Amino acid sequence: MSYWQVTPGQVTHVSVFGSGSKSYDTNGMMLEKHREDFFRHWLLGLGSGDLQIRTSGATREQIDVPNVLFIGYKVDTMQRLIAVEPEASPD
């Protein structure tokens, strides 16, 4: 079991059991939604889709998250959050 946490400037994949979490910087991150399978995504999934996340930087990764419910709303929300610069902490 795992889930994704999106905050301004950071996307974190959190594992409930086991290894903990892995964070990704959102600079240059790209999100894609895929809804190619009509039966699986529209009829059974009620508007679900597959999410593809591509990171940038020295260690580029392509992360596939299958069967995301309400993918249109979630991708729009994620794009707004990753576009926001995180606030700098006062030193």
C-alpha positions as CSV (number, residue, x, y, z in Angstrom):
1,M,0.0,0.0,0.0
2,S,1.2,3.4,-0.9
3,Y,0.0,6.9,-1.7
4,W,1.3,10.1,-3.3
5,Q,1.5,13.4,-1.4
6,V,1.8,16.6,-3.5
7,T,3.0,19.8,-1.8
8,P,4.3,23.1,-3.4
9,G,7.7,22.2,-4.9
10,Q,7.7,18.5,-3.9
11,V,6.0,15.2,-4.8
12,T,6.4,12.4,-2.3
13,H,5.7,8.7,-2.8
14,V,4.9,7.3,0.7
15,S,4.8,3.5,1.4
16,V,2.6,2.6,4.3
17,F,4.4,-0.7,5.0
18,G,8.1,-1.0,4.5
19,S,10.6,1.3,3.0
20,G,9.2,4.7,4.0
21,S,9.0,7.5,1.4
22,K,10.8,8.9,-1.7
23,S,10.6,12.6,-2.6
24,Y,11.0,14.3,-6.0
25,D,11.7,17.9,-6.8
26,T,9.0,19.5,-9.1
27,N,11.4,21.6,-11.2
28,G,11.0,20.4,-14.7
29,M,8.5,17.7,-13.7
30,M,6.0,16.6,-16.4
31,L,2.6,15.0,-15.8
32,E,0.6,13.1,-18.5
33,K,-2.7,11.5,-18.2
34,H,-3.6,8.5,-20.4
35,R,-7.1,7.2,-21.1
36,E,-6.6,4.8,-24.1
37,D,-8.7,1.9,-22.8
38,F,-12.3,2.9,-23.2
39,F,-13.7,-0.1,-21.4
40,R,-11.4,0.0,-18.4
41,H,-11.2,3.8,-18.0
42,W,-14.7,5.0,-19.0
43,L,-17.2,2.1,-18.4
44,L,-15.7,0.4,-15.4
45,G,-13.5,3.2,-14.0
46,L,-15.9,6.1,-14.2
47,G,-13.4,8.5,-15.6
48,S,-10.2,6.9,-14.3
49,G,-6.9,7.0,-16.2
50,D,-3.3,6.2,-15.9
51,L,-0.9,8.9,-14.7
52,Q,2.7,9.2,-16.0
53,I,5.1,11.3,-14.0
54,R,8.5,12.3,-15.5
55,T,11.1,13.8,-13.3
56,S,14.1,15.9,-14.4
57,G,17.6,16.4,-13.1
58,A,20.6,14.1,-12.7
59,T,18.4,11.0,-12.0
60,R,15.5,11.2,-14.4
61,E,12.7,8.7,-13.8
62,Q,9.5,7.8,-15.4
63,I,6.8,6.8,-12.9
64,D,3.6,5.1,-14.0
65,V,0.6,5.2,-11.6
66,P,-2.2,3.1,-13.0
67,N,-6.0,3.5,-12.5
68,V,-6.2,6.9,-10.9
69,L,-9.8,7.9,-10.2
70,F,-11.0,11.3,-11.3
71,I,-7.7,11.8,-13.1
72,G,-8.7,15.1,-14.8
73,Y,-9.3,16.9,-11.5
74,K,-6.2,15.4,-9.8
75,V,-3.8,16.3,-12.7
76,D,-5.2,19.9,-12.7
77,T,-4.6,20.2,-8.9
78,M,-1.2,18.6,-9.1
79,Q,-0.1,21.0,-11.9
80,R,-1.1,24.0,-9.8
81,L,0.8,22.7,-6.8
82,I,4.0,21.8,-8.6
83,A,4.0,25.2,-10.3
84,V,4.1,27.0,-6.9
85,E,7.5,27.8,-5.5
86,P,7.9,26.6,-1.9
87,E,8.3,29.3,0.7
88,A,11.8,29.8,2.0
89,S,12.3,29.3,5.7
90,P,13.7,32.3,7.6
91,D,17.2,31.7,8.8
